[in-house]
Amino acid sequence: MTSAVTSFHYVMTVHTSGGHFATFNGAADLPTGPQGATRAEAFEQIRAVVARELGMKADQLAVQFFSIDPNQL
């Protein structure tokens, strides 16, 4: 059985180890269905993307807010 791919919109606010706050938003195409990604897997993938954008490692970020919903209205 194959998984479908669904576009999700996310918002993540992080506090960096340097004391700065930053909010990111974007779209992530994730596998859905019985073999799809879990919310926890999506969170970790997005946190890794945000960390790369900041030039940091994911464990250097404290996530203050995270929201993810299907992008299609």
mmCIF file of the N, C-alpha and C atoms, coordinates in Angstrom:
data_MODEL
# 
_entry.id   MODEL 
# 
loop_
_atom_site.group_PDB 
_atom_site.id 
_atom_site.type_symbol 
_atom_site.label_atom_id 
_atom_site.label_alt_id 
_atom_site.label_comp_id 
_atom_site.label_asym_id 
_atom_site.label_entity_id 
_atom_site.label_seq_id 
_atom_site.pdbx_PDB_ins_code 
_atom_site.Cartn_x 
_atom_site.Cartn_y 
_atom_site.Cartn_z 
_atom_site.occupancy 
_atom_site.B_iso_or_equiv 
_atom_site.pdbx_formal_charge 
_atom_site.auth_seq_id 
_atom_site.auth_comp_id 
_atom_site.auth_asym_id 
_atom_site.auth_atom_id 
_atom_site.pdbx_PDB_model_num 
ATOM 1   N N  . MET A 1 1  ? 0.848   -1.182 0.000  1.00 0.00 ? 1  MET A N  1 
ATOM 2   C CA . MET A 1 1  ? 0.000   0.000  0.000  1.00 0.00 ? 1  MET A CA 1 
ATOM 3   C C  . MET A 1 1  ? 0.892   1.243  0.000  1.00 0.00 ? 1  MET A C  1 
ATOM 4   N N  . THR A 1 2  ? 0.589   2.189  -0.851 1.00 0.00 ? 2  THR A N  1 
ATOM 5   C CA . THR A 1 2  ? 1.370   3.417  -0.925 1.00 0.00 ? 2  THR A CA 1 
ATOM 6   C C  . THR A 1 2  ? 0.678   4.535  -0.161 1.00 0.00 ? 2  THR A C  1 
ATOM 7   N N  . SER A 1 3  ? 1.464   5.494  0.240  1.00 0.00 ? 3  SER A N  1 
ATOM 8   C CA . SER A 1 3  ? 0.925   6.649  0.961  1.00 0.00 ? 3  SER A CA 1 
ATOM 9   C C  . SER A 1 3  ? 0.684   7.797  -0.009 1.00 0.00 ? 3  SER A C  1 
ATOM 10  N N  . ALA A 1 4  ? -0.351  8.555  0.261  1.00 0.00 ? 4  ALA A N  1 
ATOM 11  C CA . ALA A 1 4  ? -0.595  9.784  -0.485 1.00 0.00 ? 4  ALA A CA 1 
ATOM 12  C C  . ALA A 1 4  ? 0.302   10.870 0.114  1.00 0.00 ? 4  ALA A C  1 
ATOM 13  N N  . VAL A 1 5  ? 0.482   11.940 -0.630 1.00 0.00 ? 5  VAL A N  1 
ATOM 14  C CA . VAL A 1 5  ? 1.245   13.089 -0.130 1.00 0.00 ? 5  VAL A CA 1 
ATOM 15  C C  . VAL A 1 5  ? 0.291   14.263 -0.006 1.00 0.00 ? 5  VAL A C  1 
ATOM 16  N N  . THR A 1 6  ? 0.320   14.918 1.136  1.00 0.00 ? 6  THR A N  1 
ATOM 17  C CA . THR A 1 6  ? -0.547  16.054 1.404  1.00 0.00 ? 6  THR A CA 1 
ATOM 18  C C  . THR A 1 6  ? 0.312   17.254 1.792  1.00 0.00 ? 6  THR A C  1 
ATOM 19  N N  . SER A 1 7  ? -0.073  18.434 1.330  1.00 0.00 ? 7  SER A N  1 
ATOM 20  C CA . SER A 1 7  ? 0.625   19.660 1.688  1.00 0.00 ? 7  SER A CA 1 
ATOM 21  C C  . SER A 1 7  ? 0.074   20.179 3.014  1.00 0.00 ? 7  SER A C  1 
ATOM 22  N N  . PHE A 1 8  ? 0.976   20.482 3.936  1.00 0.00 ? 8  PHE A N  1 
ATOM 23  C CA . PHE A 1 8  ? 0.614   21.022 5.244  1.00 0.00 ? 8  PHE A CA 1 
ATOM 24  C C  . PHE A 1 8  ? 1.257   22.389 5.407  1.00 0.00 ? 8  PHE A C  1 
ATOM 25  N N  . HIS A 1 9  ? 0.550   23.294 6.078  1.00 0.00 ? 9  HIS A N  1 
ATOM 26  C CA . HIS A 1 9  ? 1.116   24.595 6.432  1.00 0.00 ? 9  HIS A CA 1 
ATOM 27  C C  . HIS A 1 9  ? 1.519   24.523 7.895  1.00 0.00 ? 9  HIS A C  1 
ATOM 28  N N  . TYR A 1 10 ? 2.717   25.037 8.186  1.00 0.00 ? 10 TYR A N  1 
ATOM 29  C CA . TYR A 1 10 ? 3.189   25.021 9.568  1.00 0.00 ? 10 TYR A CA 1 
ATOM 30  C C  . TYR A 1 10 ? 3.632   26.407 10.010 1.00 0.00 ? 10 TYR A C  1 
ATOM 31  N N  . VAL A 1 11 ? 3.588   26.607 11.326 1.00 0.00 ? 11 VAL A N  1 
ATOM 32  C CA . VAL A 1 11 ? 4.141   27.790 11.981 1.00 0.00 ? 11 VAL A CA 1 
ATOM 33  C C  . VAL A 1 11 ? 4.936   27.274 13.174 1.00 0.00 ? 11 VAL A C  1 
ATOM 34  N N  . MET A 1 12 ? 6.176   27.740 13.288 1.00 0.00 ? 12 MET A N  1 
ATOM 35  C CA . MET A 1 12 ? 7.019   27.332 14.414 1.00 0.00 ? 12 MET A CA 1 
ATOM 36  C C  . MET A 1 12 ? 7.752   28.559 14.944 1.00 0.00 ? 12 MET A C  1 
ATOM 37  N N  . THR A 1 13 ? 7.628   28.786 16.243 1.00 0.00 ? 13 THR A N  1 
ATOM 38  C CA . THR A 1 13 ? 8.374   29.843 16.913 1.00 0.00 ? 13 THR A CA 1 
ATOM 39  C C  . THR A 1 13 ? 9.399   29.181 17.809 1.00 0.00 ? 13 THR A C  1 
ATOM 40  N N  . VAL A 1 14 ? 10.650  29.643 17.695 1.00 0.00 ? 14 VAL A N  1 
ATOM 41  C CA . VAL A 1 14 ? 11.734  29.058 18.478 1.00 0.00 ? 14 VAL A CA 1 
ATOM 42  C C  . VAL A 1 14 ? 12.468  30.134 19.260 1.00 0.00 ? 14 VAL A C  1 
ATOM 43  N N  . HIS A 1 15 ? 13.093  29.698 20.334 1.00 0.00 ? 15 HIS A N  1 
ATOM 44  C CA . HIS A 1 15 ? 13.968  30.522 21.149 1.00 0.00 ? 15 HIS A CA 1 
ATOM 45  C C  . HIS A 1 15 ? 15.350  29.902 20.991 1.00 0.00 ? 15 HIS A C  1 
ATOM 46  N N  . THR A 1 16 ? 16.313  30.679 20.518 1.00 0.00 ? 16 THR A N  1 
ATOM 47  C CA . THR A 1 16 ? 17.643  30.132 20.262 1.00 0.00 ? 16 THR A CA 1 
ATOM 48  C C  . THR A 1 16 ? 18.500  30.162 21.525 1.00 0.00 ? 16 THR A C  1 
ATOM 49  N N  . SER A 1 17 ? 19.582  29.394 21.472 1.00 0.00 ? 17 SER A N  1 
ATOM 50  C CA . SER A 1 17 ? 20.507  29.372 22.608 1.00 0.00 ? 17 SER A CA 1 
ATOM 51  C C  . SER A 1 17 ? 21.168  30.731 22.812 1.00 0.00 ? 17 SER A C  1 
ATOM 52  N N  . GLY A 1 18 ? 21.127  31.589 21.782 1.00 0.00 ? 18 GLY A N  1 
ATOM 53  C CA . GLY A 1 18 ? 21.664  32.941 21.897 1.00 0.00 ? 18 GLY A CA 1 
ATOM 54  C C  . GLY A 1 18 ? 20.672  33.942 22.456 1.00 0.00 ? 18 GLY A C  1 
ATOM 55  N N  . GLY A 1 19 ? 19.460  33.482 22.785 1.00 0.00 ? 19 GLY A N  1 
ATOM 56  C CA . GLY A 1 19 ? 18.466  34.355 23.407 1.00 0.00 ? 19 GLY A CA 1 
ATOM 57  C C  . GLY A 1 19 ? 17.525  35.053 22.445 1.00 0.00 ? 19 GLY A C  1 
ATOM 58  N N  . HIS A 1 20 ? 17.564  34.703 21.172 1.00 0.00 ? 20 HIS A N  1 
ATOM 59  C CA . HIS A 1 20 ? 16.694  35.330 20.174 1.00 0.00 ? 20 HIS A CA 1 
ATOM 60  C C  . HIS A 1 20 ? 15.442  34.484 19.935 1.00 0.00 ? 20 HIS A C  1 
ATOM 61  N N  . PHE A 1 21 ? 14.365  35.139 19.546 1.00 0.00 ? 21 PHE A N  1 
ATOM 62  C CA . PHE A 1 21 ? 13.139  34.465 19.127 1.00 0.00 ? 21 PHE A CA 1 
ATOM 63  C C  . PHE A 1 21 ? 12.996  34.613 17.623 1.00 0.00 ? 21 PHE A C  1 
ATOM 64  N N  . ALA A 1 22 ? 12.455  33.596 16.970 1.00 0.00 ? 22 ALA A N  1 
ATOM 65  C CA . ALA A 1 22 ? 12.205  33.655 15.531 1.00 0.00 ? 22 ALA A CA 1 
ATOM 66  C C  . ALA A 1 22 ? 10.979  32.807 15.223 1.00 0.00 ? 22 ALA A C  1 
ATOM 67  N N  . THR A 1 23 ? 10.156  33.291 14.298 1.00 0.00 ? 23 THR A N  1 
ATOM 68  C CA . THR A 1 23 ? 8.975   32.556 13.864 1.00 0.00 ? 23 THR A CA 1 
ATOM 69  C C  . THR A 1 23 ? 9.116   32.243 12.387 1.00 0.00 ? 23 THR A C  1 
ATOM 70  N N  . PHE A 1 24 ? 8.843   31.003 12.032 1.00 0.00 ? 24 PHE A N  1 
ATOM 71  C CA . PHE A 1 24 ? 8.930   30.521 10.665 1.00 0.00 ? 24 PHE A CA 1 
ATOM 72  C C  . PHE A 1 24 ? 7.585   29.950 10.259 1.00 0.00 ? 24 PHE A C  1 
ATOM 73  N N  . ASN A 1 25 ? 7.261   30.073 8.978  1.00 0.00 ? 25 ASN A N  1 
ATOM 74  C CA . ASN A 1 25 ? 6.076   29.397 8.457  1.00 0.00 ? 25 ASN A CA 1 
ATOM 75  C C  . ASN A 1 25 ? 6.388   28.934 7.056  1.00 0.00 ? 25 ASN A C  1 
ATOM 76  N N  . GLY A 1 26 ? 5.691   27.923 6.623  1.00 0.00 ? 26 GLY A N  1 
ATOM 77  C CA . GLY A 1 26 ? 5.919   27.389 5.292  1.00 0.00 ? 26 GLY A CA 1 
ATOM 78  C C  . GLY A 1 26 ? 5.018   26.214 5.024  1.00 0.00 ? 26 GLY A C  1 
ATOM 79  N N  . ALA A 1 27 ? 5.282   25.550 3.921  1.00 0.00 ? 27 ALA A N  1 
ATOM 80  C CA . ALA A 1 27 ? 4.512   24.373 3.536  1.00 0.00 ? 27 ALA A CA 1 
ATOM 81  C C  . ALA A 1 27 ? 5.444   23.173 3.518  1.00 0.00 ? 27 ALA A C  1 
ATOM 82  N N  . ALA A 1 28 ? 4.934   22.050 3.937  1.00 0.00 ? 28 ALA A N  1 
ATOM 83  C CA . ALA A 1 28 ? 5.676   20.794 3.915  1.00 0.00 ? 28 ALA A CA 1 
ATOM 84  C C  . ALA A 1 28 ? 4.792   19.735 3.284  1.00 0.00 ? 28 ALA A C  1 
ATOM 85  N N  . ASP A 1 29 ? 5.317   19.047 2.287  1.00 0.00 ? 29 ASP A N  1 
ATOM 86  C CA . ASP A 1 29 ? 4.595   17.943 1.653  1.00 0.00 ? 29 ASP A CA 1 
ATOM 87  C C  . ASP A 1 29 ? 4.975   16.662 2.382  1.00 0.00 ? 29 ASP A C  1 
ATOM 88  N N  . LEU A 1 30 ? 3.995   16.071 3.044  1.00 0.00 ? 30 LEU A N  1 
ATOM 89  C CA . LEU A 1 30 ? 4.255   14.901 3.883  1.00 0.00 ? 30 LEU A CA 1 
ATOM 90  C C  . LEU A 1 30 ? 3.381   13.725 3.466  1.00 0.00 ? 30 LEU A C  1 
ATOM 91  N N  . PRO A 1 31 ? 3.927   12.509 3.599  1.00 0.00 ? 31 PRO A N  1 
ATOM 92  C CA . PRO A 1 31 ? 3.113   11.333 3.299  1.00 0.00 ? 31 PRO A CA 1 
ATOM 93  C C  . PRO A 1 31 ? 2.005   11.178 4.337  1.00 0.00 ? 31 PRO A C  1 
ATOM 94  N N  . THR A 1 32 ? 0.825   10.825 3.867  1.00 0.00 ? 32 THR A N  1 
ATOM 95  C CA . THR A 1 32 ? -0.320  10.632 4.759  1.00 0.00 ? 32 THR A CA 1 
ATOM 96  C C  . THR A 1 32 ? -0.917  9.252  4.520  1.00 0.00 ? 32 THR A C  1 
ATOM 97  N N  . GLY A 1 33 ? -1.869  8.880  5.316  1.00 0.00 ? 33 GLY A N  1 
ATOM 98  C CA . GLY A 1 33 ? -2.498  7.571  5.184  1.00 0.00 ? 33 GLY A CA 1 
ATOM 99  C C  . GLY A 1 33 ? -1.873  6.588  6.156  1.00 0.00 ? 33 GLY A C  1 
ATOM 100 N N  . PRO A 1 34 ? -2.215  5.320  6.018  1.00 0.00 ? 34 PRO A N  1 
ATOM 101 C CA . PRO A 1 34 ? -1.755  4.297  6.974  1.00 0.00 ? 34 PRO A CA 1 
ATOM 102 C C  . PRO A 1 34 ? -0.228  4.217  7.106  1.00 0.00 ? 34 PRO A C  1 
ATOM 103 N N  . GLN A 1 35 ? 0.506   4.471  6.049  1.00 0.00 ? 35 GLN A N  1 
ATOM 104 C CA . GLN A 1 35 ? 1.967   4.398  6.082  1.00 0.00 ? 35 GLN A CA 1 
ATOM 105 C C  . GLN A 1 35 ? 2.604   5.786  6.118  1.00 0.00 ? 35 GLN A C  1 
ATOM 106 N N  . GLY A 1 36 ? 1.832   6.806  6.426  1.00 0.00 ? 36 GLY A N  1 
ATOM 107 C CA . GLY A 1 36 ? 2.300   8.182  6.364  1.00 0.00 ? 36 GLY A CA 1 
ATOM 108 C C  . GLY A 1 36 ? 3.111   8.604  7.572  1.00 0.00 ? 36 GLY A C  1 
ATOM 109 N N  . ALA A 1 37 ? 3.544   9.860  7.532  1.00 0.00 ? 37 ALA A N  1 
ATOM 110 C CA . ALA A 1 37 ? 4.328   10.443 8.616  1.00 0.00 ? 37 ALA A CA 1 
ATOM 111 C C  . ALA A 1 37 ? 3.447   10.701 9.838  1.00 0.00 ? 37 ALA A C  1 
ATOM 112 N N  . THR A 1 38 ? 4.050   10.629 11.000 1.00 0.00 ? 38 THR A N  1 
ATOM 113 C CA . THR A 1 38 ? 3.345   10.995 12.231 1.00 0.00 ? 38 THR A CA 1 
ATOM 114 C C  . THR A 1 38 ? 3.544   12.483 12.487 1.00 0.00 ? 38 THR A C  1 
ATOM 115 N N  . ARG A 1 39 ? 2.752   13.033 13.386 1.00 0.00 ? 39 ARG A N  1 
ATOM 116 C CA . ARG A 1 39 ? 2.918   14.443 13.764 1.00 0.00 ? 39 ARG A CA 1 
ATOM 117 C C  . ARG A 1 39 ? 4.299   14.664 14.379 1.00 0.00 ? 39 ARG A C  1 
ATOM 118 N N  . ALA A 1 40 ? 4.762   13.721 15.184 1.00 0.00 ? 40 ALA A N  1 
ATOM 119 C CA . ALA A 1 40 ? 6.085   13.834 15.803 1.00 0.00 ? 40 ALA A CA 1 
ATOM 120 C C  . ALA A 1 40 ? 7.192   13.838 14.748 1.00 0.00 ? 40 ALA A C  1 
ATOM 121 N N  . GLU A 1 41 ? 7.077   12.996 13.734 1.00 0.00 ? 41 GLU A N  1 
ATOM 122 C CA . GLU A 1 41 ? 8.067   12.971 12.655 1.00 0.00 ? 41 GLU A CA 1 
ATOM 123 C C  . GLU A 1 41 ? 8.065   14.289 11.888 1.00 0.00 ? 41 GLU A C  1 
ATOM 124 N N  . ALA A 1 42 ? 6.875   14.810 11.623 1.00 0.00 ? 42 ALA A N  1 
ATOM 125 C CA . ALA A 1 42 ? 6.763   16.095 10.926 1.00 0.00 ? 42 ALA A CA 1 
ATOM 126 C C  . ALA A 1 42 ? 7.410   17.203 11.756 1.00 0.00 ? 42 ALA A C  1 
ATOM 127 N N  . PHE A 1 43 ? 7.152   17.219 13.047 1.00 0.00 ? 43 PHE A N  1 
ATOM 128 C CA . PHE A 1 43 ? 7.737   18.209 13.952 1.00 0.00 ? 43 PHE A CA 1 
ATOM 129 C C  . PHE A 1 43 ? 9.256   18.160 13.877 1.00 0.00 ? 43 PHE A C  1 
ATOM 130 N N  . GLU A 1 44 ? 9.845   16.974 13.957 1.00 0.00 ? 44 GLU A N  1 
ATOM 131 C CA . GLU A 1 44 ? 11.301  16.841 13.941 1.00 0.00 ? 44 GLU A CA 1 
ATOM 132 C C  . GLU A 1 44 ? 11.879  17.273 12.595 1.00 0.00 ? 44 GLU A C  1 
ATOM 133 N N  . GLN A 1 45 ? 11.210  16.941 11.509 1.00 0.00 ? 45 GLN A N  1 
ATOM 134 C CA . GLN A 1 45 ? 11.680  17.351 10.181 1.00 0.00 ? 45 GLN A CA 1 
ATOM 135 C C  . GLN A 1 45 ? 11.654  18.875 10.050 1.00 0.00 ? 45 GLN A C  1 
ATOM 136 N N  . ILE A 1 46 ? 10.576  19.482 10.493 1.00 0.00 ? 46 ILE A N  1 
ATOM 137 C CA . ILE A 1 46 ? 10.440  20.940 10.385 1.00 0.00 ? 46 ILE A CA 1 
ATOM 138 C C  . ILE A 1 46 ? 11.425  21.631 11.317 1.00 0.00 ? 46 ILE A C  1 
ATOM 139 N N  . ARG A 1 47 ? 11.603  21.107 12.518 1.00 0.00 ? 47 ARG A N  1 
ATOM 140 C CA . ARG A 1 47 ? 12.578  21.692 13.445 1.00 0.00 ? 47 ARG A CA 1 
ATOM 141 C C  . ARG A 1 47 ? 13.985  21.639 12.857 1.00 0.00 ? 47 ARG A C  1 
ATOM 142 N N  . ALA A 1 48 ? 14.316  20.558 12.152 1.00 0.00 ? 48 ALA A N  1 
ATOM 143 C CA . ALA A 1 48 ? 15.628  20.445 11.500 1.00 0.00 ? 48 ALA A CA 1 
ATOM 144 C C  . ALA A 1 48 ? 15.785  21.488 10.398 1.00 0.00 ? 48 ALA A C  1 
ATOM 145 N N  . VAL A 1 49 ? 14.712  21.735 9.628  1.00 0.00 ? 49 VAL A N  1 
ATOM 146 C CA . VAL A 1 49 ? 14.750  22.755 8.568  1.00 0.00 ? 49 VAL A CA 1 
ATOM 147 C C  . VAL A 1 49 ? 14.964  24.136 9.178  1.00 0.00 ? 49 VAL A C  1 
ATOM 148 N N  . VAL A 1 50 ? 14.228  24.442 10.229 1.00 0.00 ? 50 VAL A N  1 
ATOM 149 C CA . VAL A 1 50 ? 14.349  25.739 10.899 1.00 0.00 ? 50 VAL A CA 1 
ATOM 150 C C  . VAL A 1 50 ? 15.769  25.910 11.452 1.00 0.00 ? 50 VAL A C  1 
ATOM 151 N N  . ALA A 1 51 ? 16.299  24.871 12.075 1.00 0.00 ? 51 ALA A N  1 
ATOM 152 C CA . ALA A 1 51 ? 17.649  24.944 12.629 1.00 0.00 ? 51 ALA A CA 1 
ATOM 153 C C  . ALA A 1 51 ? 18.672  25.211 11.525 1.00 0.00 ? 51 ALA A C  1 
ATOM 154 N N  . ARG A 1 52 ? 18.541  24.530 10.387 1.00 0.00 ? 52 ARG A N  1 
ATOM 155 C CA . ARG A 1 52 ? 19.467  24.763 9.268  1.00 0.00 ? 52 ARG A CA 1 
ATOM 156 C C  . ARG A 1 52 ? 19.383  26.208 8.784  1.00 0.00 ? 52 ARG A C  1 
ATOM 157 N N  . GLU A 1 53 ? 18.160  26.732 8.702  1.00 0.00 ? 53 GLU A N  1 
ATOM 158 C CA . GLU A 1 53 ? 17.991  28.114 8.255  1.00 0.00 ? 53 GLU A CA 1 
ATOM 159 C C  . GLU A 1 53 ? 18.669  29.101 9.208  1.00 0.00 ? 53 GLU A C  1 
ATOM 160 N N  . LEU A 1 54 ? 18.743  28.748 10.476 1.00 0.00 ? 54 LEU A N  1 
ATOM 161 C CA . LEU A 1 54 ? 19.386  29.602 11.470 1.00 0.00 ? 54 LEU A CA 1 
ATOM 162 C C  . LEU A 1 54 ? 20.873  29.299 11.627 1.00 0.00 ? 54 LEU A C  1 
ATOM 163 N N  . GLY A 1 55 ? 21.357  28.270 10.919 1.00 0.00 ? 55 GLY A N  1 
ATOM 164 C CA . GLY A 1 55 ? 22.755  27.876 11.050 1.00 0.00 ? 55 GLY A CA 1 
ATOM 165 C C  . GLY A 1 55 ? 23.061  27.233 12.380 1.00 0.00 ? 55 GLY A C  1 
ATOM 166 N N  . MET A 1 56 ? 22.063  26.529 12.938 1.00 0.00 ? 56 MET A N  1 
ATOM 167 C CA . MET A 1 56 ? 22.198  25.912 14.255 1.00 0.00 ? 56 MET A CA 1 
ATOM 168 C C  . MET A 1 56 ? 21.834  24.438 14.171 1.00 0.00 ? 56 MET A C  1 
ATOM 169 N N  . LYS A 1 57 ? 22.031  23.744 15.281 1.00 0.00 ? 57 LYS A N  1 
ATOM 170 C CA . LYS A 1 57 ? 21.568  22.360 15.417 1.00 0.00 ? 57 LYS A CA 1 
ATOM 171 C C  . LYS A 1 57 ? 20.201  22.391 16.084 1.00 0.00 ? 57 LYS A C  1 
ATOM 172 N N  . ALA A 1 58 ? 19.389  21.389 15.785 1.00 0.00 ? 58 ALA A N  1 
ATOM 173 C CA . ALA A 1 58 ? 18.022  21.353 16.320 1.00 0.00 ? 58 ALA A CA 1 
ATOM 174 C C  . ALA A 1 58 ? 18.005  21.384 17.844 1.00 0.00 ? 58 ALA A C  1 
ATOM 175 N N  . ASP A 1 59 ? 18.996  20.763 18.483 1.00 0.00 ? 59 ASP A N  1 
ATOM 176 C CA . ASP A 1 59 ? 18.993  20.738 19.949 1.00 0.00 ? 59 ASP A CA 1 
ATOM 177 C C  . ASP A 1 59 ? 19.401  22.075 20.575 1.00 0.00 ? 59 ASP A C  1 
ATOM 178 N N  . GLN A 1 60 ? 19.722  23.073 19.731 1.00 0.00 ? 60 GLN A N  1 
ATOM 179 C CA . GLN A 1 60 ? 20.032  24.415 20.230 1.00 0.00 ? 60 GLN A CA 1 
ATOM 180 C C  . GLN A 1 60 ? 18.795  25.311 20.227 1.00 0.00 ? 60 GLN A C  1 
ATOM 181 N N  . LEU A 1 61 ? 17.653  24.749 19.844 1.00 0.00 ? 61 LEU A N  1 
ATOM 182 C CA . LEU A 1 61 ? 16.409  25.513 19.758 1.00 0.00 ? 61 LEU A CA 1 
ATOM 183 C C  . LEU A 1 61 ? 15.411  25.023 20.793 1.00 0.00 ? 61 LEU A C  1 
ATOM 184 N N  . ALA A 1 62 ? 14.729  25.949 21.430 1.00 0.00 ? 62 ALA A N  1 
ATOM 185 C CA . ALA A 1 62 ? 13.601  25.616 22.301 1.00 0.00 ? 62 ALA A CA 1 
ATOM 186 C C  . ALA A 1 62 ? 12.342  26.040 21.544 1.00 0.00 ? 62 ALA A C  1 
ATOM 187 N N  . VAL A 1 63 ? 11.530  25.080 21.169 1.00 0.00 ? 63 VAL A N  1 
ATOM 188 C CA . VAL A 1 63 ? 10.312  25.391 20.423 1.00 0.00 ? 63 VAL A CA 1 
ATOM 189 C C  . VAL A 1 63 ? 9.276   25.939 21.393 1.00 0.00 ? 63 VAL A C  1 
ATOM 190 N N  . GLN A 1 64 ? 8.800   27.146 21.097 1.00 0.00 ? 64 GLN A N  1 
ATOM 191 C CA . GLN A 1 64 ? 7.810   27.818 21.938 1.00 0.00 ? 64 GLN A CA 1 
ATOM 192 C C  . GLN A 1 64 ? 6.392   27.588 21.424 1.00 0.00 ? 64 GLN A C  1 
ATOM 193 N N  . PHE A 1 65 ? 6.265   27.413 20.104 1.00 0.00 ? 65 PHE A N  1 
ATOM 194 C CA . PHE A 1 65 ? 4.951   27.232 19.488 1.00 0.00 ? 65 PHE A CA 1 
ATOM 195 C C  . PHE A 1 65 ? 5.121   26.405 18.226 1.00 0.00 ? 65 PHE A C  1 
ATOM 196 N N  . PHE A 1 66 ? 4.179   25.489 17.986 1.00 0.00 ? 66 PHE A N  1 
ATOM 197 C CA . PHE A 1 66 ? 4.180   24.694 16.770 1.00 0.00 ? 66 PHE A CA 1 
ATOM 198 C C  . PHE A 1 66 ? 2.740   24.411 16.382 1.00 0.00 ? 66 PHE A C  1 
ATOM 199 N N  . SER A 1 67 ? 2.424   24.677 15.120 1.00 0.00 ? 67 SER A N  1 
ATOM 200 C CA . SER A 1 67 ? 1.097   24.378 14.577 1.00 0.00 ? 67 SER A CA 1 
ATOM 201 C C  . SER A 1 67 ? 1.292   23.805 13.178 1.00 0.00 ? 67 SER A C  1 
ATOM 202 N N  . ILE A 1 68 ? 0.529   22.773 12.865 1.00 0.00 ? 68 ILE A N  1 
ATOM 203 C CA . ILE A 1 68 ? 0.561   22.182 11.525 1.00 0.00 ? 68 ILE A CA 1 
ATOM 204 C C  . ILE A 1 68 ? -0.846  21.744 11.169 1.00 0.00 ? 68 ILE A C  1 
ATOM 205 N N  . ASP A 1 69 ? -1.279  22.142 9.977  1.00 0.00 ? 69 ASP A N  1 
ATOM 206 C CA . ASP A 1 69 ? -2.630  21.822 9.494  1.00 0.00 ? 69 ASP A CA 1 
ATOM 207 C C  . ASP A 1 69 ? -2.570  21.574 7.995  1.00 0.00 ? 69 ASP A C  1 
ATOM 208 N N  . PRO A 1 70 ? -3.519  20.800 7.468  1.00 0.00 ? 70 PRO A N  1 
ATOM 209 C CA . PRO A 1 70 ? -3.562  20.643 6.017  1.00 0.00 ? 70 PRO A CA 1 
ATOM 210 C C  . PRO A 1 70 ? -3.636  22.014 5.339  1.00 0.00 ? 70 PRO A C  1 
ATOM 211 N N  . ASN A 1 71 ? -2.885  22.182 4.262  1.00 0.00 ? 71 ASN A N  1 
ATOM 212 C CA . ASN A 1 71 ? -2.795  23.474 3.597  1.00 0.00 ? 71 ASN A CA 1 
ATOM 213 C C  . ASN A 1 71 ? -4.034  23.769 2.750  1.00 0.00 ? 71 ASN A C  1 
ATOM 214 N N  . GLN A 1 72 ? -4.724  22.754 2.328  1.00 0.00 ? 72 GLN A N  1 
ATOM 215 C CA . GLN A 1 72 ? -5.911  22.933 1.495  1.00 0.00 ? 72 GLN A CA 1 
ATOM 216 C C  . GLN A 1 72 ? -7.101  23.408 2.327  1.00 0.00 ? 72 GLN A C  1 
ATOM 217 N N  . LEU A 1 73 ? -7.720  24.494 1.946  1.00 0.00 ? 73 LEU A N  1 
ATOM 218 C CA . LEU A 1 73 ? -8.895  24.996 2.670  1.00 0.00 ? 73 LEU A CA 1 
ATOM 219 C C  . LEU A 1 73 ? -10.153 24.354 2.142  1.00 0.00 ? 73 LEU A C  1 
# 
